[in-house]
Amino acid sequence: MASRIFMLACTLMLISINASSSSDLDRNCAQNEENLGRIIKSLQTALLFLGNEYNTVNLDVISGLRMTQAEIAAAIESMSYIGSGTNLQTTIQGISTRIDEIVTLAQPFVYKALPAYYEHFSDLIKKDFWNVKRQHNVLTENPILFGIKNKGELTEEASDECLTELLGTGHSRKQCTVTRACLDIMEADGYTGYEVTHQLLYFMLIDHLQCLSYDLTRQRNRQVITGLCSRIYQQADELAKTDFSGRYDHDMFMEQIAFCGGLLGYDEFMRSDWLNHILSWQLDSGCFSVVNILTSDGGYGCFGHCTAVAVITLGGYLRTTIERMNNCIE
């Protein structure tokens, strides 16, 4: 008798668990569908803003748009699992087409403004330079430490010099030049904020261009990237907990998600509550605001870099949301 009661209790428990799981899945599916509509609308509005400002954007903005195209391509590839030729796929492809139009319009102005910088980094704005793989990476609780003490601020000039050596547009004029001086900078511990994302971009390019060696194998490079994104996640979480009180916290937070979550596939970054924060920062004009910077009319200012970073981030959310929606259709 006791055995039968136990079996009945186990059966009821399994039914309850399955019903709960099904209910959770239904809620998640509905949430993903709602999020997808919000993401697409936000992307379209942001591109409307950038399209109107094409003669003022810089190369970093265009590079960000190309990154977004790579995320869109990955999103469309994911859609092949849930059916092609849909209105949704046409809408998403339309976003990529609009990016092409903006880049074409902006390129002459970007070159004219800073021709030397353009020559150094023109590879980053080529349409097929960036690619996003369908990958789901996992952060580590114990980020790798290099044991190299940083020598002060990691300047944008130092970062750019190291990136051009990888691209083959620096002093050596040889692609995949990895110098000890650059590794000492890029592997240094103790950096935060933009400095860590600059370090991350360096190792992302090493992986992308396959600038690997006996000392820096693919496995080692991936460990470095995972370690950096794990540290970046901790910093992003802290920004959210302190309600983004710093002047450039919006911009930095989105850059952190864009790189680690959108481009590299660390799904821990693709949180719905963080998406809600990001969407709340978009103004009616389509641009994204930076904290505590007011214009003369008392409104929050529009910033091209912040908007471009938002577009990359939303592209990552687009890809991830579509991949999650596959589970609702299977």
Secondary structure, DSSP 8 states (H G I E B T S, - for coil): -HHHHHHHHHHHHHHHHHHHHHHHHHHHHHHHHHHHHHHHHHHHHHHHHHHHTTTT--HHHHHHHHHHHHHHHHHHHHHTTT-SS-HHHHHHHHHHHHHHHHHHHHHHHHHHH-HHHHHHHGGGGSTTT-------B---SS------B--S---HHHHHHHHHHHHT-SSS--TT---HHHHHHHT-BS--THHHHHHHHHHHHHHHHT---SSS-HHHHHHHHHHHHHHHHHHHHHHHHTTS-STTHHHHHHHHHIIIIIIT-BGGG--HHHHHHHHHTB-TTS-BEEEEEE-TTSSEEE-HHHHHHHHHHHHHHHHHHHHHHHHHH-
